[in-house]
Amino acid sequence: MAIFQQMFGNDPLMQRAMQMGRGKNPQQLQETVRNLARQRGMDDQQLNQLLSQFGLRI
């Protein structure tokens, strides 16, 4: 989380995303990320391709 805050600390969208993630368990975070991706028109495969750039996977 600290790395993301350093990278995107001034970005209002990322600040909102960080705020949405506070206090959630990993399963809830995954669902939140999927929902945000769907709102942007991404399917799970596209989301995983994006996340793989950061060494992450859902």
Rosetta silent file (secondary structure, phi, psi, omega in degrees, C-alpha in Angstrom):
SEQUENCE: MAIFQQMFGNDPLMQRAMQMGRGKNPQQLQETVRNLARQRGMDDQQLNQLLSQFGLRI
SCORE:     score description
SCORE:     0.000 S_00000001
   1 L     0.000  -38.308 -178.589    0.000    0.000    0.000 S_00000001
   2 H   -62.930  -37.558  179.147    2.818    2.405    0.793 S_00000001
   3 H   -63.920  -43.912  179.020    4.285    1.991   -2.689 S_00000001
   4 H   -64.099  -37.411  178.548    0.946    2.841   -4.284 S_00000001
   5 H   -64.460  -38.390  177.585    0.605    5.894   -2.052 S_00000001
   6 H   -67.527  -41.859 -176.537    4.032    7.108   -3.174 S_00000001
   7 H   -72.731  -39.568 -171.029    3.282    6.467   -6.846 S_00000001
   8 H  -123.704   21.384 -174.584   -0.269    7.811   -6.948 S_00000001
   9 L   -55.144  -32.266 -177.469   -0.571    9.953   -3.826 S_00000001
  10 L   -95.155   -1.914 -179.010   -1.760   13.041   -5.686 S_00000001
  11 L   -86.141  115.617 -177.693   -4.192   11.230   -7.989 S_00000001
  12 H   -59.927  -35.352  179.183   -7.764   11.707   -6.672 S_00000001
  13 H   -64.833  -43.597  179.041   -8.968    8.494   -8.337 S_00000001
  14 H   -69.013  -35.375  176.494   -6.254    6.442   -6.658 S_00000001
  15 H   -61.368  -41.263  178.490   -6.913    8.149   -3.330 S_00000001
  16 H   -65.682  -41.347  178.944  -10.560    7.108   -3.637 S_00000001
  17 H   -63.090  -41.968  178.126   -9.557    3.544   -4.541 S_00000001
  18 H   -62.849  -40.432  179.907   -7.261    3.354   -1.511 S_00000001
  19 H   -64.255  -40.072  179.737  -10.068    4.650    0.676 S_00000001
  20 H   -65.869  -28.285 -176.658  -12.445    2.009   -0.697 S_00000001
  21 H   -84.113  -16.080 -177.661   -9.949   -0.743    0.140 S_00000001
  22 L   -64.682  132.243  175.060   -9.416    0.111    3.772 S_00000001
  23 L    80.601    8.953 -179.887  -10.816   -2.431    6.220 S_00000001
  24 L  -103.391  149.848  176.164  -11.686   -5.070    3.620 S_00000001
  25 L   -81.701  168.330 -176.551  -10.522   -8.651    3.544 S_00000001
  26 H   -55.852  -38.567 -179.930   -8.749  -10.015    0.430 S_00000001
  27 H   -65.947  -40.769  177.653  -11.930  -11.502   -1.019 S_00000001
  28 H   -66.516  -38.154  177.387  -13.785   -8.189   -0.668 S_00000001
  29 H   -63.529  -42.333  178.544  -10.860   -6.346   -2.271 S_00000001
  30 H   -60.085  -44.617 -179.449  -10.902   -8.703   -5.246 S_00000001
  31 H   -65.754  -37.931  177.243  -14.606   -8.118   -5.778 S_00000001
  32 H   -63.196  -43.862  179.560  -14.133   -4.350   -5.509 S_00000001
  33 H   -64.302  -42.341  178.409  -11.341   -4.444   -8.096 S_00000001
  34 H   -61.657  -43.170  179.679  -13.468   -6.582  -10.429 S_00000001
  35 H   -63.009  -43.256  178.409  -16.392   -4.187  -10.092 S_00000001
  36 H   -62.934  -40.430  178.872  -14.208   -1.175  -10.842 S_00000001
  37 H   -64.760  -42.409  178.704  -12.769   -2.948  -13.886 S_00000001
  38 H   -61.883  -37.449  177.907  -16.244   -3.824  -15.163 S_00000001
  39 H   -63.135  -26.700  178.776  -17.259   -0.176  -14.804 S_00000001
  40 L   -92.699    4.570  176.793  -14.331    0.643  -17.106 S_00000001
  41 L    84.345   19.490 -179.199  -15.444   -1.989  -19.626 S_00000001
  42 L  -101.077  141.862  172.171  -12.818   -4.609  -18.761 S_00000001
  43 L   -93.718  177.419 -176.384  -13.465   -8.321  -18.426 S_00000001
  44 H   -61.684  -36.367 -179.836  -11.564  -10.590  -15.997 S_00000001
  45 H   -65.064  -45.099  178.834   -8.993  -11.579  -18.641 S_00000001
  46 H   -64.248  -39.493  178.344   -8.163   -7.941  -19.434 S_00000001
  47 H   -61.833  -45.808  179.903   -7.982   -7.153  -15.730 S_00000001
  48 H   -64.874  -34.256  176.041   -5.547  -10.014  -15.115 S_00000001
  49 H   -63.698  -43.525  178.229   -3.393   -8.849  -18.043 S_00000001
  50 H   -63.184  -48.050 -177.843   -3.227   -5.380  -16.504 S_00000001
  51 H   -66.066  -29.503 -179.218   -2.486   -6.700  -13.018 S_00000001
  52 H   -63.398  -24.449  176.810    0.205   -9.071  -14.316 S_00000001
  53 L   -64.312  -23.343 -179.963    2.290   -5.995  -15.172 S_00000001
  54 L  -106.533    8.655  179.943    2.513   -5.407  -11.423 S_00000001
  55 L    75.989   23.528 -178.883    3.025   -9.053  -10.507 S_00000001
  56 L  -115.251  161.214  177.428   -0.583   -9.405   -9.298 S_00000001
  57 L  -154.493  145.542  176.048   -3.423  -11.733  -10.203 S_00000001
  58 L  -111.868    0.000    0.000   -7.059  -12.135   -9.255 S_00000001
